[in-house]
Amino acid sequence: MGMQTDVKSTYRTNDGDIFGGPARVRGILISPATTAGSLVIKDGGTGGTTVFQSSWPASSTPAPFNVVIPAEGLRCETSVYADVTDLTSITVFYG
């Protein structure tokens, strides 16, 4: 059986901390805006190491979608930080 941890979530509409300690990102729910947007997840705050980066094109009919993180998730050894650009919101699931 794989690693078992309690899963928590943080909702954000702008840049900021997801969790202030070590964690594994398990999944992300993204609500895009009508403009092009991007999301960067970092280990260690604004100047930390990028562990996830993606962008989305503009859409006149944006719809929320899930990003499934395979295996044990994205390991952030220091903290989990989100750089949110032109997205309506994100919910990051971590444990």
Phi, psi and omega in degrees: 000143181286178180297133179250128176217157172289138179257132178238171179218155174226132179259134179220150173242000180208182180298148174157178181291139171266315178206138186271020179212184179299141180195168173243125176284124184260334181184165181220132172255123185243131173248099182287165175259184178282343177265164176297143182217173179210161177221131174234126173256129183237151173261108175108027175087194187302325180261012184284183180280130178288127177248345177207137177210132177203161178222161183227143180285164174296149179211137178283345179226067181294143178228140178299150177210161180261143168250114180269126180263121183287166174056232185271003178093180178272118184277123172246113187280337183254302180195168179247125182231141179245129172256104187256121180237117175052046171242150178293312178192165172224151167233122181254127178260130184216164178201000000 
